[in-house]
Amino acid sequence: MIPARWLTISLLLLVLTACAAPPAMPIAPSSPMPTPTEIHMHPTPTPGGPKALVVRDPADVPPPIRRTEPTTVEVTLTVREGVAELADGVTFPFWTFDGTVPGPLIRVMEGDTVVLHLVNPPENHVSHNIDLHAVTGPGGGATVTTVAPGETKTLTFKALKAGAYIYHCAYPPAPLHIGMGMYGIIVVEPKGGLPPVDREFYVVQGEWYTSLPFGQPGLASFDSAKAQAERPEYFTFNGHVKALTDLHPLKARTGERIRIFFGVGGPNVGSNFHIIGEIFDRVYTGSPDTFVANEETVYVPPGSAAIFEFVTEVPGRYVLVDHALWRMMRGLAGYLEVEGPGRPDLFQGVPSTGSGH
């Protein structure tokens, strides 16, 4: 006898692959926050109206750096608080950088002077700040960027070491702010930039501690008891169960070299990142000067980022997963859709249904 919960999970996965969602809309403003442990915010999207989403398009990546001399780079991040959709029929009171999860990918070069402005609009209800793991200095910048609603603070720092790094809000309690969606990646390219590739993507994994159990529709709040017990209800790439499946699947053609800037916002759970049917040619977990070759699955801890490169040689659909695979049953999956001529010299066979991939 198949347990009822497994049948429910199977139906949810079928819906995940079959249903399309509307274009992303700005997140709806939220109401005042009563306490950090039980956060209820009023949804404003009207029934039948456009859905508010915080999804970050993985193809939304700043252009590569081609200069060879350091310069001064100005960055402005605006905190957005509001209710948006986490899964079909499930809304959540997100806190974000620039209205998306993850926040924007920040791209600078080793040696650059970065002037970062953090804006907390007056309509928000909570203080925030930013800790950038690429910063050398107290709190990664959090000690000088705490902003109450209506304030703006500025941090100036030198980007000393090349690599991909997480940034996140660190205002107390930091895991609450991270758990509400406040994280992203800053890439510090080496002088002269990274080697050219054909396509770049931006993917960040996170987990969600909702008061409502997985799959139950309604307005969920943040559940601190589940967070402290490290029992998330949802896992997502880029802020929504369908972010990288129905909404914004990664797209490429055969023969292209792909680069993925991948991170884990957390706050608690790392990722065993894997693309089913691909082998990573190069994985950079620290300096872009060194890499590990021919990796299948790579662990990325919470609060960390890495760079993955590979060539798409055979057309078809490839599934992005955390290879702790039960997390797929809680919403975590993405698609890489590769088009182009077949390669029978590399792969051939008759496709079957129900393969699971």
Stockholm file with secondary structure:
# STOCKHOLM 1.0

chainA/1-357         MIPARWLTISLLLLVLTACAAPPAMPIAPSSPMPTPTEIHMHPTPTPGGPKALVVRDPADVPPPIRRTEPTTVEVTLTVREGVAELADGVTFPFWTFDGTVPGPLIRVMEGDTVVLHLVNPPENHVSHNIDLHAVTGPGGGATVTTVAPGETKTLTFKALKAGAYIYHCAYPPAPLHIGMGMYGIIVVEPKGGLPPVDREFYVVQGEWYTSLPFGQPGLASFDSAKAQAERPEYFTFNGHVKALTDLHPLKARTGERIRIFFGVGGPNVGSNFHIIGEIFDRVYTGSPDTFVANEETVYVPPGSAAIFEFVTEVPGRYVLVDHALWRMMRGLAGYLEVEGPGRPDLFQGVPSTGSGH
#=GR chainA/1-357 SS CCCHHHHHHHHHHHHHHHCCCCCCCCCEECCCCCCSSBCCCCCCCCTTSCCCCCBCCTTCCCCCCCCCSCCEEEEEEEEEEEEEEEETTEEEEEEEETTBBSCCCEEEETTCEEEEEEEECTTCCSCBCCEETTCCSGGGGGGGCCBCTTEEEEEEEECCSCEEEEEECCSSSHHHHHHTTCEEEEEEECTTCSCCCSEEEEEEEEEECBSSCTTCCEECCBBHHHHHTTCCSEEEETTBTTIIIIICCEEEETTEEEEEEEEEEESSCCEEEEEETCCEEEEESSCTTCCEEEESEEEECTTEEEEEEEEECSCEEEEEEESSGGGGGGTCCEEEEEESCCCTTTCCCCCCTTCCC
#=GC SS_cons         CCCHHHHHHHHHHHHHHHCCCCCCCCCEECCCCCCSSBCCCCCCCCTTSCCCCCBCCTTCCCCCCCCCSCCEEEEEEEEEEEEEEEETTEEEEEEEETTBBSCCCEEEETTCEEEEEEEECTTCCSCBCCEETTCCSGGGGGGGCCBCTTEEEEEEEECCSCEEEEEECCSSSHHHHHHTTCEEEEEEECTTCSCCCSEEEEEEEEEECBSSCTTCCEECCBBHHHHHTTCCSEEEETTBTTIIIIICCEEEETTEEEEEEEEEEESSCCEEEEEETCCEEEEESSCTTCCEEEESEEEECTTEEEEEEEEECSCEEEEEEESSGGGGGGTCCEEEEEESCCCTTTCCCCCCTTCCC
//
